[in-house]
Amino acid sequence: MSLGTSNSAAESLSPGLERYKDLQKYFNRRLRATYSRFSDIPDNSVVCGRHHVYFVEGDGIYRMDSRQSEPEPEQVLDLGQCSAGDEEREVKKDRRKEKVEWTVQRVRLSPQEKHLAATLKTCHREEPRCVVVRLRGGASRPLDPPQVILTLENVFSFEWATDDVLLYTTLEGLRCSRVFHLDLNSTRTRITSVLEETQPDVFVEVALSTDRHILTICCNSKTSSEVWLIDVTTPNLEPFLVQPRLPELLYHVEHWRGWLIILANTGPGQEYQVLKAPLSGPSMVSWVPLYSPGPGIAVRDMEVVGDHCVLVARVPTGELVLTVVPLAHPKESYTVQLPSWACAIETKRPGLADHHSVLEFLISSPVHPPVPYRLYPKDRLLLLGTEEDGTSPENQGNYITTRLEARSQDDTLVPVTVFHAVPVECLKEAPLLVHVYGAYGRDLNMEFCPERRLLMEQGWALAYCHIRGGGERGLSWQRQARVEGKQRGVEDLLACLHHLFALGVSSPSRTALTSCSAGAVPVGALCNTHPHLMQAVTLQAPFLDVLGTMEDPMLPLTVEEREEWGDPLTNPQHRLTIASYCPLHNITPQRYPSMLLTAYSGDARVPLAGVLKYTERLKKAIHTHFTIHPVSECEPVPNVVLNVQPGANHLGPEDFELMLEESALQLAFLYTELGLDPPRPRRNRKR
């Protein structure tokens, strides 16, 4: 099957969806109403310039003059003009007219607000498009009209070094290996190459320090880092190296008063610690430790705020905290407690005119909408933000966050976060949705999700299993479940389910598992070994053919991801390990849970062929089982449904309507397969 599957071909690959259509329409309406209730929750999408505030509406980017008492919005970028020529290409390709919808992904302003650059994304392609807009000629002259002066294809990351110089990386076959320098100051626009990374497993990004003095070029593999710097206050803008790459050395760089503030895994147990080095001599021999977190504390991010370094960290009990390190007096560090329900934090990028001694951020959980906070590190002051929309007690809800630990097979304690509306002892009959990921050192996504909030309001319990392979307990948490340790993640998930059921949280017949991408590996492996522990499974863009993918070096990510999964072509032990847990290669005739697999025809990260092969083999195994063991009325045959969608949306569609359709189908599937009555909408009492 080619990656460019048409709509009609996708529909022919997705039989069995009709049984959910009526309930899908019902949930589409419910979800639309839920999203409407939370339409005014705060976010960090507004970009503050020196004189204007920029924001994204459905049809483009707008700005308002912050110097005016009653400013009128003016359009900076019309997304409709960004598709010139794309519709014609679609017509030639599929012999039908199809509108290309763009969404704004990232916005960057030049230092004096002379230019704006933005990347745009569409569900039909993985690679973003970057447009550069000239904003003004005079200090306050209105746009007449906004001028798109340049369009760059396949741009991933980008930052303004000066008002006329943009540095950016390009995405080629899911790899970023090149950095370019765009000069708008010369009579003719000039693009030159800055850096090219030759190692196939290294991904290159550009970023700007918080104080906007240093532009970093980060060349990271899964297990090592190399960072180049450009001092944007100097005229030549030549990059220089911080520390050459070393095996297993990961580091990230910020800038403070002529010093580099470095977050590197040089602390005890190869965990992160904070160090500093002079900008004039930044190599590792000059690194001086400033702060090392205590045992069990996992650092997830670092911000330099004024004269302080602020670390986002997760303590052993699972809660998020902020650790503040005064850079001039690091021994005076202190910890800021956040609300116990906080599971995700998103820091706000300072505007061009913002005061850099304040950290603004949002905290949320899957069922708590974002709440804005401000941290004043110098004053040891944490204040709730002033925005009221979306943060009312009614919108926050009265939900319980319970943090548990399950004992895995090797006695490792695995964190589990459970959200519920009634005490744990009352959850025996509650339907349970279990979330899992466990790969690449990434934390399980626990940002606010209106779909999960709707389930909570209907009496569900939600469990998030932080299995090894992720990053919830530091860098060692990933290292323990990398390559030959992958089976540990499966064992962790099994322990989490046993622990939940032992505590009286739901039961296997009312439990569903959900995951996406690489999270499908532990879920699929558990379905092969313990299918009786769940009734239903939903997987999005699932990675199920680990062995077949890692044996094909021609696929885009195979070489890059050998540090995560191993190399079955050259290492026999790696091949045996992958073969032992690979979901596709361990299917056996038995009663599996019902399964909804959502795949995308143009997904280059998880090839459709592997998902098709898995679905076919799974259906055959189920058919074989029930041929030998005829089905009884109390044990219906499980449904395995493949929903193939067009496009390259590995992380889900960009379009809101398509996203609603997918989410509504997942809810309809869960309610049907768990035998639940559809929820009744709340009715207002009449006086």
C-alpha positions as CSV (number, residue, x, y, z in Angstrom):
1,M,0.0,0.0,0.0
2,S,1.5,3.4,-1.0
3,L,1.6,6.2,1.5
4,G,-0.6,8.4,-0.6
5,T,-3.9,6.4,0.0
6,S,-7.0,8.2,-1.2
7,N,-10.2,8.8,0.8
8,S,-12.0,6.0,-1.1
9,A,-9.2,3.6,-0.6
10,A,-9.0,4.5,3.1
11,E,-12.7,3.8,3.5
12,S,-12.3,0.3,1.9
13,L,-9.6,-0.5,4.5
14,S,-11.9,0.5,7.4
15,P,-14.8,-2.0,7.5
16,G,-16.8,-2.4,10.7
17,L,-17.1,1.3,11.6
18,E,-20.8,1.4,10.8
19,R,-21.9,-0.1,14.1
20,Y,-20.6,2.9,15.9
21,K,-22.0,5.6,13.6
22,D,-25.1,6.6,15.5
23,L,-23.3,6.8,18.8
24,Q,-20.4,8.6,17.1
25,K,-22.9,11.4,16.0
26,Y,-24.2,11.6,19.6
27,F,-20.7,12.0,21.1
28,N,-19.8,14.5,18.4
29,R,-22.5,16.8,19.7
30,R,-21.5,16.1,23.3
31,L,-17.9,16.8,22.6
32,R,-18.7,20.0,20.7
33,A,-20.7,21.2,23.8
34,T,-17.8,20.3,26.1
35,Y,-15.2,22.1,24.0
36,S,-17.5,25.1,23.9
37,R,-17.6,25.2,27.7
38,F,-13.9,25.4,27.8
39,S,-13.4,27.7,24.8
40,D,-12.1,30.6,27.0
41,I,-9.5,28.7,29.0
42,P,-6.1,30.6,29.1
43,D,-3.3,29.5,26.8
44,N,0.2,30.8,25.8
45,S,-0.6,31.4,22.2
46,V,-0.6,35.2,22.4
47,V,2.8,36.7,21.3
48,C,3.7,40.1,22.8
49,G,5.8,42.5,20.7
50,R,7.2,45.9,21.6
51,H,4.1,47.7,20.5
52,H,1.6,45.1,19.5
53,V,-0.1,41.9,20.7
54,Y,-0.3,39.1,18.2
55,F,-2.9,36.3,18.2
56,V,-4.2,33.6,16.0
57,E,-7.8,33.4,14.7
58,G,-9.2,30.8,12.4
59,D,-8.3,32.5,9.2
60,G,-4.9,33.9,10.1
61,I,-2.7,36.0,12.4
62,Y,-3.9,39.4,13.8
63,R,-2.4,42.1,16.0
64,M,-3.6,44.9,18.1
65,D,-1.7,48.1,19.1
66,S,-1.0,47.9,22.8
67,R,-0.5,51.7,23.0
68,Q,-4.1,52.4,22.0
69,S,-7.0,52.5,24.5
70,E,-9.4,50.8,22.1
71,P,-7.3,49.1,19.5
72,E,-8.8,47.5,16.4
73,P,-7.4,44.2,15.3
74,E,-5.6,44.2,11.9
75,Q,-4.7,41.1,10.0
76,V,-1.0,40.3,9.7
77,L,-1.3,37.0,7.8
78,D,-4.2,35.6,5.8
79,L,-4.0,31.8,5.8
80,G,-6.1,31.6,2.7
81,Q,-3.3,33.2,0.7
82,C,-0.8,30.6,1.9
83,S,-2.3,27.8,-0.2
84,A,-1.6,29.4,-3.6
85,G,-0.9,26.5,-6.0
86,D,-1.7,23.8,-3.4
87,E,-5.3,23.2,-4.5
88,E,-4.2,22.7,-8.1
89,R,-1.6,20.1,-7.1
90,E,-4.2,18.2,-5.1
91,V,-6.5,18.2,-8.1
92,K,-3.8,16.8,-10.4
93,K,-2.9,14.2,-7.8
94,D,-6.3,12.8,-6.9
95,R,-8.4,14.2,-9.9
96,R,-10.6,16.1,-7.5
97,K,-10.6,19.4,-5.8
98,E,-9.7,19.5,-2.2
99,K,-9.1,22.6,-0.1
100,V,-5.8,22.7,1.8
101,E,-6.4,23.9,5.4
102,W,-3.4,25.5,7.2
103,T,-3.0,26.0,10.9
104,V,-0.5,28.2,12.6
105,Q,2.1,26.2,14.5
106,R,4.7,28.7,15.8
107,V,5.2,32.5,15.6
108,R,8.4,34.5,16.1
109,L,8.9,38.3,16.0
110,S,12.2,40.0,15.1
111,P,13.8,42.0,17.9
112,Q,12.4,45.4,16.8
113,E,9.2,44.0,15.5
114,K,10.2,44.6,11.9
115,H,9.4,41.1,10.6
116,L,7.3,38.1,11.7
117,A,7.9,34.5,10.8
118,A,5.4,31.7,11.3
119,T,5.3,28.0,10.5
120,L,2.1,26.6,9.1
121,K,1.0,22.9,9.2
122,T,-1.6,20.9,7.3
123,C,-2.8,17.4,7.8
124,H,-1.6,16.4,4.3
125,R,2.1,16.7,5.0
126,E,4.5,16.3,7.9
127,E,6.8,19.2,6.9
128,P,5.7,22.7,8.0
129,R,5.8,25.7,5.7
130,C,7.4,29.0,7.0
131,V,6.2,32.4,5.8
132,V,8.1,35.7,6.5
133,V,6.0,38.9,6.8
134,R,7.3,42.5,6.7
135,L,5.4,44.2,9.4
136,R,6.0,47.9,9.1
137,G,8.1,50.7,7.6
138,G,7.5,53.4,10.3
139,A,7.1,53.2,14.0
140,S,3.3,53.0,14.0
141,R,2.2,53.0,10.4
142,P,-0.6,50.4,9.8
143,L,0.0,47.5,7.6
144,D,-0.9,48.4,4.0
145,P,-1.3,45.5,3.2
146,P,0.7,42.9,5.1
147,Q,3.5,41.7,2.9
148,V,4.5,38.1,2.7
149,I,8.0,38.6,1.4
150,L,9.2,35.0,1.5
151,T,7.9,31.4,1.8
152,L,10.3,28.6,3.0
153,E,9.4,25.0,2.7
154,N,10.0,22.2,5.2
155,V,11.1,24.5,8.1
156,F,11.1,22.9,11.5
157,S,12.7,25.4,14.0
158,F,13.5,29.0,13.5
159,E,14.7,32.1,15.4
160,W,15.5,35.7,14.6
161,A,19.1,36.6,15.3
162,T,18.6,40.2,14.3
163,D,15.8,42.2,12.6
164,D,17.0,41.0,9.2
165,V,18.6,37.6,9.9
166,L,16.6,34.4,10.5
167,L,18.2,31.1,11.3
168,Y,16.2,28.0,10.6
169,T,16.4,24.2,10.2
170,T,14.8,22.1,7.5
171,L,13.0,18.9,7.8
172,E,14.0,16.3,5.3
173,G,12.6,12.8,5.6
174,L,11.7,13.4,9.3
175,R,15.3,14.4,9.9
176,C,16.7,17.9,10.7
177,S,20.4,18.0,9.9
178,R,21.0,21.5,8.3
179,V,20.9,25.0,9.6
180,F,20.5,28.0,7.2
181,H,21.0,31.7,7.5
182,L,18.4,33.9,5.8
183,D,19.6,37.5,5.3
184,L,16.9,40.1,4.4
185,N,19.2,43.1,4.7
186,S,21.0,42.7,1.4
187,T,19.5,44.0,-1.9
188,R,18.6,40.4,-2.8
189,T,17.4,37.9,-0.2
190,R,20.3,35.6,0.5
191,I,20.3,32.1,2.1
192,T,23.5,30.5,3.2
193,S,24.3,27.2,5.0
194,V,25.5,27.5,8.6
195,L,25.9,23.9,9.8
196,E,25.2,20.4,8.5
197,E,25.1,17.4,10.8
198,T,26.4,14.2,9.2
199,Q,25.5,11.6,11.8
200,P,22.2,10.0,10.8
201,D,20.8,9.7,14.3
202,V,21.2,13.4,15.3
203,F,18.4,15.9,15.1
204,V,19.2,19.6,14.9
205,E,17.2,22.5,16.3
206,V,17.7,26.3,16.8
207,A,16.6,28.1,20.0
208,L,17.0,31.6,21.5
209,S,18.1,32.2,25.1
210,T,15.5,33.8,27.4
211,D,17.5,37.1,27.4
212,R,17.8,36.9,23.6
213,H,21.6,37.2,23.7
214,I,22.5,33.7,22.5
215,L,21.2,31.6,19.7
216,T,21.8,27.9,20.3
217,I,22.1,25.2,17.7
218,C,21.3,21.9,19.5
219,C,22.4,18.7,17.8
220,N,20.9,15.9,19.9
221,S,20.7,12.2,19.4
222,K,18.7,10.0,21.8
223,T,21.8,9.6,24.1
224,S,24.1,12.5,23.4
225,S,24.3,16.3,22.8
226,E,26.4,18.8,21.0
227,V,25.6,22.5,21.2
228,W,26.8,25.4,19.1
229,L,26.3,29.0,20.1
230,I,25.9,32.3,18.1
231,D,26.3,35.5,20.1
232,V,23.6,37.7,18.4
233,T,25.2,40.9,20.0
234,T,28.2,40.5,17.7
235,P,28.2,41.4,14.0
236,N,29.7,38.3,12.5
237,L,27.1,35.8,13.9
238,E,29.6,32.9,13.6
239,P,28.8,29.7,15.6
240,F,31.2,28.3,18.1
241,L,31.1,24.9,19.9
242,V,30.4,24.5,23.6
243,Q,31.4,20.9,24.2
244,P,32.1,18.2,21.5
245,R,29.9,15.2,21.6
246,L,30.6,12.5,24.2
247,P,28.8,9.1,24.5
248,E,25.9,9.4,27.0
249,L,26.5,13.1,27.7
250,L,23.2,15.2,27.4
251,Y,23.3,18.9,28.0
252,H,21.3,22.1,27.4
253,V,22.5,25.7,27.5
254,E,21.0,29.0,28.6
255,H,22.7,32.4,29.1
256,W,23.1,34.7,32.1
257,R,25.3,37.9,32.4
258,G,28.1,36.5,30.2
259,W,27.9,33.0,31.7
260,L,26.5,29.9,30.3
261,I,24.0,28.1,32.6
262,I,24.1,24.4,31.6
263,L,21.7,21.6,32.5
264,A,23.7,18.4,32.0
265,N,23.5,14.7,33.1
266,T,26.7,14.9,35.0
267,G,25.1,14.6,38.4
268,P,24.9,11.5,40.7
269,G,23.5,8.5,38.8
270,Q,23.9,10.4,35.4
271,E,21.0,12.6,36.3
272,Y,20.7,16.3,35.5
273,Q,22.4,19.0,37.5
274,V,22.9,22.7,37.0
275,L,26.4,24.0,36.1
276,K,27.9,27.3,34.8
277,A,30.8,28.1,32.4
278,P,32.2,31.3,31.0
279,L,30.9,32.3,27.6
280,S,34.6,32.8,26.5
281,G,35.6,29.3,27.4
282,P,32.5,27.0,27.4
283,S,34.0,23.5,27.1
284,M,33.4,20.8,29.8
285,V,36.7,21.5,31.6
286,S,35.3,24.8,32.6
287,W,32.0,23.5,33.9
288,V,31.4,24.3,37.6
289,P,28.5,22.7,39.5
290,L,25.9,25.0,41.0
291,Y,23.1,22.7,42.1
292,S,22.4,19.0,42.2
293,P,18.8,17.8,43.0
294,G,18.3,15.4,45.8
295,P,17.7,11.6,45.3
296,G,14.6,10.7,43.4
297,I,14.0,14.2,42.0
298,A,13.7,14.2,38.2
299,V,14.4,17.5,36.5
300,R,12.1,18.0,33.5
301,D,13.0,21.6,32.3
302,M,15.1,24.7,33.0
303,E,14.4,28.4,32.7
304,V,16.6,31.3,33.5
305,V,14.5,34.1,35.0
306,G,16.3,37.3,35.9
307,D,19.2,36.2,38.2
308,H,17.6,32.9,39.0
309,C,17.5,29.4,37.5
310,V,14.1,27.8,37.8
311,L,13.9,24.0,37.4
312,V,10.6,22.2,36.7
313,A,11.0,18.9,38.6
314,R,9.0,15.9,39.7
315,V,9.5,14.7,43.3
316,P,9.5,10.9,44.2
317,T,5.7,11.1,45.1
318,G,5.0,12.3,41.5
319,E,4.0,15.9,42.1
320,L,5.4,18.7,40.1
321,V,7.5,21.4,41.9
322,L,9.6,24.4,41.0
323,T,13.1,24.6,42.3
324,V,14.6,28.1,42.3
325,V,18.4,28.4,42.3
326,P,19.8,32.0,42.8
327,L,22.6,32.0,40.3
328,A,24.8,34.3,42.4
329,H,24.1,32.4,45.6
330,P,23.2,28.8,44.6
331,K,23.3,27.4,48.1
332,E,20.2,29.5,48.9
333,S,18.0,27.4,46.5
334,Y,14.4,26.8,47.6
335,T,11.4,24.8,46.4
336,V,8.0,26.2,45.3
337,Q,5.0,23.8,45.9
338,L,2.3,23.7,43.2
339,P,-1.3,22.5,43.6
340,S,-1.3,18.7,44.2
341,W,-3.4,18.0,41.1
342,A,-0.9,19.7,38.8
343,C,0.4,17.2,36.2
344,A,1.5,19.4,33.3
345,I,3.2,22.8,33.1
346,E,3.7,25.1,30.1
347,T,5.9,28.1,30.5
348,K,5.2,31.3,28.6
349,R,7.9,32.7,26.2
350,P,8.6,36.2,27.3
351,G,7.5,39.0,25.0
352,L,9.9,41.5,23.4
353,A,9.0,44.1,26.0
354,D,8.4,41.8,29.0
355,H,10.2,42.0,32.3
356,H,12.5,39.0,32.4
357,S,12.4,38.6,36.2
358,V,9.0,37.0,36.2
359,L,8.1,33.4,35.1
360,E,4.6,33.1,33.7
361,F,3.2,29.6,33.3
362,L,0.1,27.4,33.0
363,I,-0.6,24.3,35.1
364,S,-3.2,21.7,34.2
365,S,-4.1,18.0,34.4
366,P,-6.1,15.8,32.1
367,V,-9.3,16.9,33.9
368,H,-8.3,20.3,35.2
369,P,-8.2,23.1,32.6
370,P,-5.1,25.3,32.6
371,V,-4.6,27.9,35.4
372,P,-2.2,30.8,35.0
373,Y,0.5,31.5,37.6
374,R,3.3,34.0,38.0
375,L,6.5,33.3,39.9
376,Y,8.6,36.1,41.2
377,P,11.8,34.2,42.1
378,K,13.6,37.2,43.8
379,D,10.6,37.7,46.2
380,R,9.8,34.0,46.7
381,L,6.3,34.8,45.5
382,L,3.9,32.6,43.6
383,L,0.7,34.3,42.5
384,L,-2.4,33.0,40.7
385,G,-2.8,34.7,37.4
386,T,-5.4,37.4,36.8
387,E,-7.3,35.6,34.0
388,E,-10.6,34.4,35.2
389,D,-12.0,32.7,32.1
390,G,-12.0,29.0,32.3
391,T,-10.6,28.9,35.9
392,S,-13.8,29.1,37.8
393,P,-14.5,26.4,40.5
394,E,-17.2,24.9,38.3
395,N,-14.8,24.5,35.4
396,Q,-12.1,23.1,37.6
397,G,-14.5,20.5,39.1
398,N,-14.3,18.6,42.3
399,Y,-12.1,15.7,41.3
400,I,-9.7,13.6,43.3
401,T,-6.1,13.0,42.2
402,T,-4.6,9.9,43.8
403,R,-1.0,8.9,43.3
404,L,-0.1,5.2,43.7
405,E,2.9,3.0,43.3
406,A,2.7,-0.5,41.8
407,R,5.4,-3.1,42.5
408,S,6.8,-4.5,39.3
409,Q,8.3,-8.0,38.8
410,D,11.8,-6.8,39.8
411,D,10.4,-4.9,42.9
412,T,10.7,-1.5,41.2
413,L,7.9,0.8,42.3
414,V,6.0,2.2,39.3
415,P,4.0,5.5,39.7
416,V,0.3,5.5,38.8
417,T,-1.8,8.7,38.8
418,V,-5.6,8.1,39.1
419,F,-8.3,10.7,38.6
420,H,-11.8,10.0,40.1
421,A,-14.9,11.7,41.3
422,V,-15.8,9.4,44.3
423,P,-13.6,7.7,46.9
424,V,-11.4,4.7,45.7
425,E,-13.6,2.2,47.6
426,C,-16.6,3.3,45.5
427,L,-14.9,2.6,42.1
428,K,-15.5,-1.1,41.8
429,E,-18.2,-0.7,39.2
430,A,-16.7,2.4,37.5
431,P,-15.4,2.1,33.9
432,L,-11.7,2.6,33.8
433,L,-9.6,4.1,31.0
434,V,-5.8,3.4,31.4
435,H,-3.2,5.5,29.6
436,V,0.3,4.4,28.9
437,Y,3.4,5.5,26.8
438,G,6.8,4.5,28.1
439,A,9.4,5.4,25.4
440,Y,12.1,7.9,24.4
441,G,12.4,9.3,28.0
442,R,9.2,11.3,27.5
443,D,6.6,11.8,30.2
444,L,3.1,10.6,29.5
445,N,1.0,13.5,28.1
446,M,-1.1,14.8,31.0
447,E,-2.3,18.1,29.7
448,F,-5.9,19.1,29.9
449,C,-8.2,17.1,27.5
450,P,-11.9,17.9,27.2
451,E,-12.6,14.3,26.1
452,R,-11.2,13.0,29.3
453,R,-13.1,15.6,31.3
454,L,-16.4,14.4,29.7
455,L,-15.6,10.9,30.8
456,M,-14.9,12.0,34.3
457,E,-18.3,13.8,34.4
458,Q,-19.9,10.5,33.4
459,G,-18.4,8.5,36.3
460,W,-15.3,7.1,34.7
461,A,-11.9,6.7,36.5
462,L,-8.8,7.6,34.6
463,A,-5.4,6.0,35.3
464,Y,-2.0,7.1,33.9
465,C,0.7,4.5,34.3
466,H,4.2,6.0,34.3
467,I,6.0,2.9,33.2
468,R,9.8,2.7,32.6
469,G,11.0,3.9,29.2
470,G,9.4,7.3,29.9
471,G,11.0,10.1,31.9
472,E,8.8,10.5,35.0
473,R,11.6,9.4,37.4
474,G,14.6,10.8,35.6
475,L,17.0,9.7,32.9
476,S,17.6,6.3,34.6
477,W,13.8,5.6,34.2
478,Q,14.3,5.5,30.4
479,R,17.7,3.8,30.5
480,Q,16.2,0.8,32.4
481,A,13.7,0.1,29.6
482,R,15.9,0.8,26.5
483,V,16.9,-1.8,23.9
484,E,17.2,-5.1,25.9
485,G,15.3,-3.7,28.8
486,K,12.1,-3.0,26.8
487,Q,10.3,-6.0,28.5
488,R,10.4,-4.0,31.8
489,G,7.8,-1.6,30.5
490,V,5.4,-4.4,29.7
491,E,6.0,-5.9,33.2
492,D,5.4,-2.4,34.7
493,L,2.1,-2.1,32.9
494,L,1.0,-5.5,34.1
495,A,1.8,-4.5,37.7
496,C,-0.1,-1.3,37.4
497,L,-3.3,-3.1,36.3
498,H,-3.0,-5.8,39.0
499,H,-2.5,-3.0,41.6
500,L,-5.5,-1.0,40.5
501,F,-7.8,-4.1,40.5
502,A,-6.5,-5.2,43.9
503,L,-7.4,-1.8,45.3
504,G,-10.9,-2.1,44.0
505,V,-10.6,0.3,41.1
506,S,-12.9,-1.1,38.4
507,S,-12.4,-4.6,36.9
508,P,-11.1,-6.2,33.7
509,S,-14.6,-6.3,32.1
510,R,-15.0,-2.6,32.5
511,T,-11.4,-1.6,31.7
512,A,-10.0,-0.1,28.5
513,L,-6.4,0.8,27.5
514,T,-5.4,3.6,25.3
515,S,-2.2,4.8,23.8
516,C,-0.5,6.3,20.7
517,S,2.6,5.7,18.6
518,A,5.3,3.9,20.5
519,G,3.0,3.5,23.5
520,A,1.2,0.8,21.5
521,V,4.3,-1.5,22.1
522,P,3.6,-2.3,25.8
523,V,-0.1,-2.3,25.2
524,G,0.1,-4.7,22.3
525,A,2.6,-6.9,24.1
526,L,0.3,-7.1,27.1
527,C,-2.7,-8.0,24.9
528,N,-0.7,-11.0,23.7
529,T,0.3,-12.2,27.2
530,H,-2.7,-11.1,29.4
531,P,-5.7,-10.3,27.1
532,H,-8.1,-11.1,29.9
533,L,-7.1,-8.0,31.9
534,M,-8.9,-5.5,29.6
535,Q,-12.1,-5.4,27.6
536,A,-11.2,-2.9,24.9
537,V,-8.2,-1.0,23.5
538,T,-7.9,2.1,21.4
539,L,-4.6,2.9,19.6
540,Q,-3.7,5.9,17.5
541,A,-0.9,5.7,14.9
542,P,0.3,2.5,16.6
543,F,3.8,1.2,16.4
544,L,3.1,-2.5,16.3
545,D,5.7,-4.0,14.0
546,V,8.9,-3.2,15.9
547,L,10.9,-6.1,14.4
548,G,9.9,-5.4,10.8
549,T,10.5,-1.7,11.1
550,M,13.9,-2.0,12.8
551,E,15.0,-4.5,10.2
552,D,14.4,-2.0,7.4
553,P,17.1,0.7,7.3
554,M,15.4,2.4,4.4
555,L,12.6,3.7,6.6
556,P,13.0,7.3,7.8
557,L,13.5,6.7,11.6
558,T,15.1,3.2,11.7
559,V,18.7,4.3,12.0
560,E,17.9,7.2,14.4
561,E,16.0,4.9,16.8
562,R,18.4,2.1,17.2
563,E,19.5,3.6,20.5
564,E,15.9,3.1,21.7
565,W,14.9,-0.3,20.2
566,G,18.2,-1.9,19.2
567,D,19.6,-3.1,15.9
568,P,18.3,-6.6,15.0
569,L,20.3,-6.6,11.7
570,T,23.7,-6.7,13.4
571,N,23.0,-7.8,16.9
572,P,21.5,-11.2,17.4
573,Q,20.6,-10.5,21.0
574,H,18.7,-7.4,20.0
575,R,16.8,-9.4,17.5
576,L,15.8,-12.0,20.1
577,T,14.7,-9.3,22.6
578,I,12.6,-7.4,20.1
579,A,11.0,-10.7,18.8
580,S,10.1,-11.6,22.4
581,Y,7.8,-8.6,22.9
582,C,6.9,-7.3,19.4
583,P,3.1,-7.1,19.3
584,L,2.8,-8.2,15.6
585,H,5.1,-11.2,16.0
586,N,3.6,-12.7,19.1
587,I,-0.1,-12.9,18.1
588,T,-1.6,-16.2,19.0
589,P,-5.1,-17.7,18.8
590,Q,-7.0,-16.6,21.9
591,R,-9.7,-14.2,23.0
592,Y,-8.3,-10.7,22.5
593,P,-10.0,-7.5,23.7
594,S,-11.9,-5.4,21.2
595,M,-9.6,-3.0,19.5
596,L,-9.9,0.3,17.6
597,L,-6.8,1.1,15.6
598,T,-6.6,4.6,14.0
599,A,-3.9,4.9,11.3
600,Y,-3.0,7.5,8.7
601,S,-2.3,6.7,5.1
602,G,0.6,9.2,4.8
603,D,2.2,8.6,8.2
604,A,5.9,8.2,7.5
605,R,6.7,7.6,11.2
606,V,4.5,4.5,11.5
607,P,4.1,2.9,8.1
608,L,0.5,1.9,7.3
609,A,1.7,-1.5,6.1
610,G,2.6,-2.7,9.6
611,V,-0.8,-1.7,11.0
612,L,-2.6,-3.5,8.2
613,K,-0.5,-6.6,8.7
614,Y,-1.2,-6.5,12.5
615,T,-4.9,-6.1,12.0
616,E,-5.2,-8.9,9.5
617,R,-3.1,-11.3,11.7
618,L,-5.1,-10.4,14.8
619,K,-8.5,-11.0,13.1
620,K,-7.2,-14.3,11.8
621,A,-6.0,-15.4,15.3
622,I,-9.4,-14.4,16.9
623,H,-11.3,-16.3,14.1
624,T,-9.1,-19.4,14.7
625,H,-9.7,-19.3,18.5
626,F,-13.5,-19.0,18.2
627,T,-13.6,-21.7,15.5
628,I,-12.0,-24.1,18.1
629,H,-14.0,-22.6,21.0
630,P,-17.5,-21.7,19.8
631,V,-18.7,-18.3,21.2
632,S,-21.4,-18.3,23.9
633,E,-24.0,-15.6,24.4
634,C,-22.2,-14.3,27.5
635,E,-18.8,-14.1,25.6
636,P,-19.3,-12.3,22.3
637,V,-16.6,-12.2,19.7
638,P,-14.4,-9.1,20.1
639,N,-14.4,-6.5,17.4
640,V,-11.2,-5.4,15.8
641,V,-11.7,-2.2,13.7
642,L,-9.1,-0.4,11.7
643,N,-9.9,3.3,11.0
644,V,-7.6,4.5,8.2
645,Q,-7.6,8.3,7.6
646,P,-5.9,10.1,4.8
647,G,-3.0,12.5,5.6
648,A,0.3,12.4,7.5
649,N,-1.2,13.2,10.9
650,H,1.0,11.0,13.1
651,L,-0.2,12.9,16.2
652,G,-3.8,13.4,15.1
653,P,-5.5,15.8,12.7
654,E,-4.8,19.5,12.8
655,D,-8.4,20.3,11.7
656,F,-10.9,20.7,14.6
657,E,-13.8,18.9,12.8
658,L,-11.7,15.9,11.9
659,M,-10.4,15.8,15.5
660,L,-14.0,15.8,16.8
661,E,-14.9,12.9,14.5
662,E,-12.0,10.8,15.7
663,S,-12.6,11.5,19.3
664,A,-16.3,10.8,19.0
665,L,-15.6,7.5,17.3
666,Q,-13.3,6.5,20.1
667,L,-15.9,7.3,22.7
668,A,-18.6,5.5,20.8
669,F,-16.3,2.4,20.5
670,L,-15.5,2.5,24.3
671,Y,-19.1,2.7,25.3
672,T,-20.2,0.0,22.9
673,E,-17.5,-2.5,23.7
674,L,-17.7,-2.0,27.5
675,G,-21.5,-2.4,27.3
676,L,-22.2,1.0,28.8
677,D,-25.3,3.1,28.3
678,P,-24.6,6.4,26.5
679,P,-24.5,9.3,29.0
680,R,-27.4,11.6,29.3
681,P,-26.8,15.3,29.0
682,R,-27.3,17.4,32.1
683,R,-30.7,19.2,32.0
684,N,-31.3,22.6,33.6
685,R,-34.2,22.6,36.0
686,K,-37.1,24.7,35.1
687,R,-38.3,27.2,37.7
